[in-house]
Amino acid sequence: MAFLRVLKAALLPMVTLWGVLLGHLLGGAVIVESVFSLPGLGKLAADAVLNRDIPVIQGTVLIMTLMFVISSQAVEVMYHI
């Protein structure tokens, strides 16, 4: 029983780290997809910036922001479990 209490307390920093790392993954996707010419949301965003395609930039920023907000909310929910 004591192990579960210790485990719950030890997982809080890990859950926080997962939320922060997801934000870094989204930012890193732009760089990795651009350097290696991989198709994806990051390359789409980078190409849209280079071509000054404002609606596509707005869409990709909106999608990445929603992904980050949803992951942050999931982390908050995991705190209370």
JOWOBEL-V664132 format. One record per backbone hydrogen bond with DSSP energy under -0.5 kcal/mol. CO is the residue of the C=O (numbers start at 0). NH is the residue of the N-H. E is the energy in kcal/mol with one decimal. If there is no record, write none. Layout:
co=CO nh=NH e=E
co=CO nh=NH e=E
This chain:
co=0 nh=4 e=-1.3
co=1 nh=5 e=-2.2
co=2 nh=6 e=-2.7
co=3 nh=7 e=-2.3
co=4 nh=8 e=-1.9
co=5 nh=9 e=-2.2
co=6 nh=10 e=-1.7
co=7 nh=11 e=-0.7
co=9 nh=13 e=-0.6
co=10 nh=14 e=-2.6
co=11 nh=15 e=-2.0
co=12 nh=16 e=-2.2
co=13 nh=17 e=-2.2
co=14 nh=18 e=-1.7
co=15 nh=19 e=-1.9
co=16 nh=20 e=-2.8
co=17 nh=21 e=-1.7
co=18 nh=22 e=-1.0
co=19 nh=23 e=-1.5
co=20 nh=24 e=-2.4
co=21 nh=25 e=-2.1
co=22 nh=26 e=-1.9
co=23 nh=27 e=-2.6
co=24 nh=28 e=-1.6
co=25 nh=29 e=-0.8
co=26 nh=30 e=-0.9
co=27 nh=31 e=-2.8
co=28 nh=32 e=-2.4
co=29 nh=33 e=-1.5
co=30 nh=34 e=-2.6
co=31 nh=35 e=-2.4
co=32 nh=37 e=-1.3
co=39 nh=43 e=-2.1
co=40 nh=44 e=-2.2
co=41 nh=45 e=-2.3
co=42 nh=46 e=-2.9
co=43 nh=47 e=-2.1
co=44 nh=48 e=-2.0
co=45 nh=49 e=-2.2
co=46 nh=50 e=-2.1
co=47 nh=51 e=-0.5
co=47 nh=52 e=-2.6
co=48 nh=51 e=-0.8
co=51 nh=53 e=-1.2
co=52 nh=56 e=-2.1
co=53 nh=57 e=-2.7
co=54 nh=58 e=-2.2
co=55 nh=59 e=-2.7
co=56 nh=60 e=-2.5
co=57 nh=61 e=-2.2
co=58 nh=62 e=-2.5
co=59 nh=63 e=-2.6
co=60 nh=64 e=-2.4
co=61 nh=65 e=-2.5
co=62 nh=66 e=-2.3
co=63 nh=67 e=-2.1
co=64 nh=68 e=-2.7
co=65 nh=69 e=-2.7
co=66 nh=70 e=-2.0
co=67 nh=71 e=-2.2
co=68 nh=72 e=-2.4
co=69 nh=73 e=-2.2
co=70 nh=74 e=-2.0
co=71 nh=75 e=-2.1
co=72 nh=76 e=-2.2
co=73 nh=77 e=-2.2
co=74 nh=78 e=-1.4
co=75 nh=79 e=-0.8
co=76 nh=79 e=-0.8
co=77 nh=80 e=-0.9
